[in-house]
Amino acid sequence: MRLRVPPGAPAALKVLAAAAAAPAPVRPHLGGPAERPQAPGPELELQLELDSGTVLFSPNAICQYFYLCRGEEPTDLTTQWLEWEATELQPAVAAALYLRLVQGRAGPEALGLLQPLLAHLEQHLARSGTSHLAGDAASVADVVVWGSLFPVLQDQTSLPSELQVLRSWFGAVSASEPCRAAAALLPEALRELRGHLAQHPPHLPGPPREPQQDEESPERALTDDDIAAAVEIWARGPAALPPPREPQTPVLPVAGERNVLITSALPYVNNVPHLGNIIGCVLSADTFARYSRLRRWNTLFVCGTDEYGTATETRALQEGLSPRELCDRYHALHADIYTWFRISFDHFGRTTTPQQTRIAQDIFQRLLARGFLLQDTLEQLRCESCGRYLADRFVEGTCPFCAYAEARGDQCDRCGKLINAVELQNPQCKLCRGTPVVTPTQHLFLDLPKLEGQLEAWLERTWAAGEWTANARHITRTWLRDGLKPRCITRDLTWGTPVPLDGFRDKVFYVWFDAPIGYLSITATYTEHWERWWKNPQQVELYNFMAKDNVPFHSVVFPCSLLGADDNYTLVNHLIATEYLNYEDGKFSKSRGVGVFGDMAKDTGIPADVWRFYLLYLRPEGQDSAFSWADLMLKNNSELLNNLGNFINRAGMFVCKFFGGTVPAMALTAEDQRLLARVTLEMRQYHQLMERVRLRDALRCVLGISRHGNQYIQVNEPWKRIKGDERDRQRAGTVTGVAVNLAAALAALLQPFVPGVSAAIQSQLRIPPERCGLGPGLTCTLPAGHRVGTVSPLFQKLEPEQVEALRQRFGGGQAKEPPPASAPPPAPNTSVAPGDPKLIQELTEQVTKQGNLVRQLKAAQVEKAQVNAQVAKLLELKQQLALAEGRSPEVPKGKRKK
C-alpha cells in the first residue's frame, strides 16, 4: 500500500494515525512545498493506493480501511461517529482554524464554534460509561474525531474545565503511540494548512444542528412545552397508561392491532448454552418480547431446540441412547435453564415433530415445482477409516479464502464465508485425524442465483422500513457482493427430515435448510392456526434474534426458500444480531471448565435477575464485549445496589416511616415539574431505544432515571423537612409522593430487563396490575391515600471474596484432572496366552473400536474426565494385545513440558 499525504491536507493527522495502527505495511509519502502542483487538481487529494491498484480518496474511508486490515469491522456506532465527524465536526473545525490561523483571532473565540459539538462528545462519553467513543477499546472513531480536533486543541488543557470526561478521553488518545507520532508533524502541517485555508476559505457555520437526535444527544434545556406536557401526563394518572390486554390462548393476530412475532435462534440441543449464547439469542429476544407486551402489542414469542443432525446421532451413540432419547434429555435441560433465567416464551418447542416434517416437505415440493431446485453430483468427503461420509462439523482444514488453519467444513470462523467441505485445503477427519477422500454422490441444491433478484428486491423494501443491525446488513451485503451460488440442501444422514423424492429417500434435509423451518413448525405445535402468523405478512411484524454467525441463513438462505415457495410467507422485518460475548480474557469452553454455562449459573448464589441485568448491561450490540467477574461485582454494587436499589428503597421507606404507609398529598412546585419533564424526556428516549432494539442503551437510560430520583431526594432532604414546620412537612410529603411514583414507573421500565425485581417492587408498593403498563411519561399511578406494603432491600452486595472464589471456580481449574501417572495403571491381564490368533484378532478389533470412540469423544469436546476414562480402557486393551502378540507392554510416556 502507498499513502500519499500532500502538504496542507486537513485530514493528514487522522489518516497518518490510522496508518500507524494498521498491521499491513504502509508507505506514507509526505509531500513538501517543492512538490506542490501549480494548479489545483487531483494531485492535491490525499489518497491511498492499494496493492491491487485500487485508489481510495475519502480520508474516513482510508482510516476505516486501515482498521479493517486489523480485523475490526465497522459497527453501527463507529459508522455514526464517522458520519458525524464528516458532516458536523469537519466544517466547524475548518472554520475555527480559519479564524485562528488566517484571521488571527483568539483561541477562545475560535473554540466557541466547537462548543456544542464538544458538549455532545462530553455527554456521550459520560452517559455511555465507556472510555472511548464506541466502547472500552480505541476504535477508528476515536482516531478520526481526535484527528479533527487536535489541530485546534493540541492538548487537553485547551478544553473548558467543565468537560472533564472529554479532557480525559482527549489526553488518552493523544498519548497513544499512533497519535503521538502523527502529532509530531503538526507544526509544519499548520503552516501548510494556513496557506491552504487562505486560498480556500471555508464557510463560517451558522448555529449547528443538534447532533444525533437519539441516545447520543446531550441533555438539552427544558422548554415550557416540555414541562406543560409532562404535567399534563402526570395529572392524567392511570388514564395515561395503555389499557390492559385481555389474555388469549392461543395468541393469534388481531386485525387493526400491532401483531409482533418474535423468534430466537434455535439453540442446538446438544450444547448447554453459556452466557454468550443466552444474551445473543433468548435473553435479548425475551427482553424485547416483554417490552412489546408492556406496550400492549399483540405478541407471540416462540423458540425451541434444534435437534436433527450428525452431532445428535454421534452423541447418542456415545451415551448409549437413541437420538430421540438424547433429545428428550437435553430439551428438558434447555427448558430448565431458560425457566430459571425467566425467559417468557409463549411456546418452547422442538424440531423433531410431525409438523416439522410436513411443513419442510411442503416447502421443498413447492420449490421443486417452481424450478428452484437443482440436482447435481456433489463431491463429498468420506473417511474410509470411519466408514462414513463426513458431516461438515467433522471436517477441519485451511480456509480457501483467508487461509485460517482451523476452518470448519461449512463455515470459516475467521472470515465468516460459507465453505463446501471439499474446498478446504489439507482436510482432516476430526474423528480419527485421517485424510478423507473425495467421493461423488448425488444431491439437491437450492438455486440461489435464480432467486437473487427476488431477494435483492425484498431486501431493498425491508431495509427501508425495518430495524436491521449494522452487522446484519454488512454480512448480507457481503454475500450479495460476492454473488450467490447454489447451496446443497441434502445430506447423507439418517437422523433428520426425510427427502420426499425418488432417488433421494435415503437422504435427509441439510440442517440450514431444515432448521429455520422450525420456527414455523414450533408455532404449528402451539396452535393449529399457525398460518395466521406465518402466512400473513400484511398484518404481522417478524423479529429474528441471533448472534452474527447465524445471519446469512436468516437473511439469505431462509428468505430465498420462502420467496421461492411463493406461498405468502411472513418474512423477517427486523433482524437483530449481536456480536460475541467473551469470557474474561478468552472464550467459553465447557470441556475446559472455562466460563459460566446456563446449568451452572443458579449454583453461584447470584439471583437470575442480576445475571440478566449484567448480560444486558454489556450486551455486545456494536462490538464484542467480555464478561468480567470484577465488573459484575462493580455493576451490582454500584448500579443495582447503590443507585437503583437505594432510590426505590428510600422512596418506599419514606412513605412507611414518615406517613404511616400511605402516599401523602402532593403540591407540585416548579422544581417538581422540571423533574417530571426531565423523566418524561428520558422515558421518551427509552421508548425510542427499545423500539430500535437498542436494549443496552435503554437499560442505561433507566439507570439515568434512577439517578435523577436519587439527586431529587438528596437535594430536597425529606428526612429533615419532616421535622420542620407545616410548610416543610408539606414539602416532605410532595417529595416523597413524587419519589414513590417514580419508583412505580421504574418497576414498569425495569420489567423487560429484571422481571423478578420488577415484580418485587410492584408487590412492595402494592401497584395494581392495571397500573403496571408503560405510558408516555411519568404518571401519578399511586395517588394520595394509596397504601404501600412492606418495603425491603431489592439487592445484596457482592463481596470481593465471594466473587474471587467464583472467578477461580469458573476459570478452568475445576476441569483439571490429576495427571494420568498419579493413578495406578490398570493391571495387565497376565493370563493371556501369547500367540492365540483368535484372541489377537478379537483384541485388535476392540482396540480399533475403542480408539474410534476416544476420537469421537475428543471431537465432540465432552468432559475431560469422560475422555480420560475411555483412554484408560484403550491403554488396557493395548497392553492385553501386546501380551497376546508376545510383546512387552509399553508404559505410556508422560508429556514433556515445553
Rosetta blueprint (number, residue, H / E / L):
1 M L
2 R E
3 L E
4 R E
5 V E
6 P L
7 P L
8 G L
9 A L
10 P L
11 A L
12 A H
13 L H
14 K H
15 V H
16 L H
17 A H
18 A H
19 A H
20 A H
21 A H
22 A L
23 P L
24 A L
25 P L
26 V L
27 R E
28 P E
29 H E
30 L E
31 G L
32 G L
33 P H
34 A H
35 E H
36 R L
37 P L
38 Q L
39 A L
40 P L
41 G L
42 P H
43 E H
44 L H
45 E L
46 L L
47 Q E
48 L E
49 E E
50 L L
51 D L
52 S L
53 G L
54 T L
55 V E
56 L E
57 F L
58 S L
59 P H
60 N H
61 A H
62 I H
63 C H
64 Q H
65 Y H
66 F H
67 Y H
68 L H
69 C H
70 R L
71 G L
72 E L
73 E L
74 P L
75 T L
76 D H
77 L H
78 T H
79 T H
80 Q H
81 W H
82 L H
83 E H
84 W H
85 E H
86 A H
87 T H
88 E H
89 L H
90 Q H
91 P H
92 A H
93 V H
94 A H
95 A H
96 A H
97 L H
98 Y H
99 L H
100 R H
101 L H
102 V H
103 Q L
104 G L
105 R L
106 A L
107 G H
108 P H
109 E H
110 A H
111 L H
112 G H
113 L L
114 L L
115 Q H
116 P H
117 L H
118 L H
119 A H
120 H H
121 L H
122 E H
123 Q H
124 H H
125 L H
126 A H
127 R H
128 S H
129 G L
130 T L
131 S L
132 H E
133 L L
134 A L
135 G E
136 D L
137 A L
138 A L
139 S L
140 V H
141 A H
142 D H
143 V H
144 V H
145 V H
146 W H
147 G H
148 S H
149 L H
150 F H
151 P H
152 V H
153 L H
154 Q L
155 D L
156 Q H
157 T H
158 S H
159 L L
160 P L
161 S L
162 E L
163 L L
164 Q H
165 V H
166 L H
167 R H
168 S H
169 W H
170 F H
171 G H
172 A H
173 V H
174 S H
175 A H
176 S L
177 E H
178 P H
179 C H
180 R H
181 A H
182 A H
183 A H
184 A L
185 L L
186 L H
187 P H
188 E H
189 A H
190 L H
191 R H
192 E H
193 L H
194 R H
195 G H
196 H H
197 L H
198 A H
199 Q H
200 H L
201 P L
202 P L
203 H L
204 L L
205 P L
206 G L
207 P L
208 P L
209 R L
210 E L
211 P L
212 Q L
213 Q L
214 D L
215 E L
216 E L
217 S L
218 P L
219 E L
220 R L
221 A L
222 L L
223 T L
224 D H
225 D H
226 D H
227 I H
228 A H
229 A H
230 A H
231 V H
232 E H
233 I H
234 W H
235 A H
236 R H
237 G H
238 P H
239 A H
240 A H
241 L L
242 P L
243 P L
244 P L
245 R L
246 E L
247 P L
248 Q L
249 T L
250 P L
251 V L
252 L L
253 P L
254 V L
255 A L
256 G L
257 E L
258 R L
259 N E
260 V E
261 L E
262 I E
263 T E
264 S E
265 A L
266 L L
267 P L
268 Y E
269 V L
270 N L
271 N L
272 V L
273 P L
274 H E
275 L H
276 G H
277 N H
278 I H
279 I H
280 G H
281 C L
282 V H
283 L H
284 S H
285 A H
286 D H
287 T H
288 F H
289 A H
290 R H
291 Y H
292 S H
293 R H
294 L H
295 R L
296 R L
297 W L
298 N E
299 T E
300 L E
301 F E
302 V E
303 C E
304 G E
305 T E
306 D E
307 E L
308 Y L
309 G L
310 T H
311 A H
312 T H
313 E H
314 T H
315 R H
316 A H
317 L H
318 Q H
319 E H
320 G L
321 L L
322 S L
323 P H
324 R H
325 E H
326 L H
327 C H
328 D H
329 R H
330 Y H
331 H H
332 A H
333 L H
334 H H
335 A H
336 D H
337 I H
338 Y H
339 T H
340 W H
341 F L
342 R L
343 I L
344 S L
345 F L
346 D L
347 H E
348 F E
349 G E
350 R E
351 T L
352 T L
353 T L
354 P H
355 Q H
356 Q H
357 T H
358 R H
359 I H
360 A H
361 Q H
362 D H
363 I H
364 F H
365 Q H
366 R H
367 L H
368 L H
369 A H
370 R L
371 G L
372 F L
373 L E
374 L E
375 Q E
376 D E
377 T E
378 L E
379 E E
380 Q E
381 L E
382 R E
383 C E
384 E L
385 S L
386 C L
387 G L
388 R E
389 Y E
390 L L
391 A L
392 D H
393 R H
394 F H
395 V E
396 E E
397 G E
398 T E
399 C L
400 P L
401 F L
402 C L
403 A L
404 Y L
405 A L
406 E L
407 A E
408 R E
409 G L
410 D L
411 Q E
412 C L
413 D L
414 R L
415 C L
416 G L
417 K L
418 L E
419 I L
420 N L
421 A H
422 V H
423 E H
424 L L
425 Q E
426 N E
427 P E
428 Q E
429 C E
430 K L
431 L L
432 C L
433 R L
434 G L
435 T L
436 P L
437 V E
438 V E
439 T E
440 P E
441 T E
442 Q E
443 H E
444 L E
445 F E
446 L E
447 D L
448 L H
449 P H
450 K H
451 L H
452 E H
453 G H
454 Q H
455 L H
456 E H
457 A H
458 W H
459 L H
460 E H
461 R H
462 T H
463 W H
464 A H
465 A H
466 G L
467 E L
468 W L
469 T L
470 A H
471 N H
472 A H
473 R H
474 H H
475 I H
476 T H
477 R H
478 T H
479 W H
480 L H
481 R H
482 D H
483 G L
484 L L
485 K L
486 P L
487 R E
488 C E
489 I L
490 T E
491 R E
492 D L
493 L L
494 T L
495 W L
496 G L
497 T L
498 P E
499 V L
500 P L
501 L L
502 D L
503 G L
504 F L
505 R L
506 D L
507 K L
508 V E
509 F E
510 Y L
511 V H
512 W H
513 F H
514 D H
515 A H
516 P H
517 I H
518 G H
519 Y H
520 L H
521 S H
522 I H
523 T H
524 A H
525 T H
526 Y H
527 T L
528 E L
529 H L
530 W L
531 E H
532 R H
533 W H
534 W H
535 K L
536 N L
537 P L
538 Q L
539 Q L
540 V E
541 E E
542 L E
543 Y E
544 N E
545 F E
546 M E
547 A E
548 K H
549 D H
550 N H
551 V H
552 P H
553 F H
554 H H
555 S H
556 V H
557 V H
558 F H
559 P H
560 C H
561 S H
562 L H
563 L H
564 G H
565 A H
566 D L
567 D L
568 N L
569 Y L
570 T L
571 L L
572 V L
573 N L
574 H E
575 L E
576 I E
577 A E
578 T E
579 E L
580 Y L
581 L E
582 N E
583 Y E
584 E L
585 D L
586 G E
587 K L
588 F L
589 S E
590 K L
591 S L
592 R L
593 G L
594 V E
595 G L
596 V L
597 F E
598 G H
599 D H
600 M H
601 A H
602 K H
603 D H
604 T H
605 G L
606 I L
607 P L
608 A H
609 D H
610 V H
611 W H
612 R H
613 F H
614 Y H
615 L H
616 L H
617 Y H
618 L L
619 R L
620 P L
621 E L
622 G L
623 Q L
624 D L
625 S E
626 A E
627 F E
628 S L
629 W H
630 A H
631 D H
632 L H
633 M H
634 L H
635 K H
636 N H
637 N H
638 S H
639 E H
640 L H
641 L H
642 N H
643 N H
644 L H
645 G H
646 N H
647 F H
648 I H
649 N H
650 R H
651 A H
652 G H
653 M H
654 F H
655 V H
656 C H
657 K H
658 F H
659 F H
660 G L
661 G L
662 T E
663 V L
664 P L
665 A L
666 M L
667 A L
668 L L
669 T L
670 A H
671 E H
672 D H
673 Q H
674 R H
675 L H
676 L H
677 A H
678 R H
679 V H
680 T H
681 L H
682 E H
683 M H
684 R H
685 Q H
686 Y H
687 H H
688 Q H
689 L H
690 M H
691 E H
692 R L
693 V L
694 R L
695 L H
696 R H
697 D H
698 A H
699 L H
700 R H
701 C H
702 V H
703 L H
704 G H
705 I H
706 S H
707 R H
708 H H
709 G H
710 N H
711 Q H
712 Y H
713 I H
714 Q H
715 V H
716 N H
717 E L
718 P H
719 W H
720 K H
721 R H
722 I L
723 K L
724 G L
725 D L
726 E H
727 R H
728 D H
729 R H
730 Q H
731 R H
732 A H
733 G H
734 T H
735 V H
736 T H
737 G H
738 V H
739 A H
740 V H
741 N H
742 L H
743 A H
744 A H
745 A H
746 L H
747 A H
748 A H
749 L H
750 L H
751 Q L
752 P L
753 F L
754 V L
755 P H
756 G H
757 V H
758 S H
759 A H
760 A H
761 I H
762 Q H
763 S H
764 Q H
765 L H
766 R L
767 I L
768 P L
769 P H
770 E H
771 R H
772 C L
773 G L
774 L L
775 G L
776 P L
777 G L
778 L L
779 T L
780 C L
781 T L
782 L L
783 P L
784 A L
785 G L
786 H L
787 R E
788 V L
789 G L
790 T L
791 V L
792 S L
793 P L
794 L L
795 F L
796 Q L
797 K L
798 L L
799 E L
800 P H
801 E H
802 Q H
803 V H
804 E H
805 A H
806 L H
807 R H
808 Q H
809 R H
810 F L
811 G E
812 G L
813 G H
814 Q H
815 A H
816 K L
817 E L
818 P L
819 P L
820 P H
821 A H
822 S H
823 A L
824 P L
825 P L
826 P L
827 A L
828 P L
829 N L
830 T L
831 S L
832 V L
833 A L
834 P L
835 G L
836 D L
837 P H
838 K H
839 L H
840 I H
841 Q H
842 E H
843 L H
844 T H
845 E H
846 Q H
847 V H
848 T H
849 K H
850 Q H
851 G H
852 N H
853 L H
854 V H
855 R H
856 Q H
857 L H
858 K H
859 A H
860 A L
861 Q L
862 V L
863 E L
864 K H
865 A H
866 Q H
867 V H
868 N H
869 A H
870 Q H
871 V H
872 A H
873 K H
874 L H
875 L H
876 E H
877 L H
878 K H
879 Q H
880 Q H
881 L H
882 A H
883 L H
884 A H
885 E L
886 G L
887 R L
888 S L
889 P L
890 E L
891 V L
892 P L
893 K L
894 G L
895 K L
896 R L
897 K L
898 K L
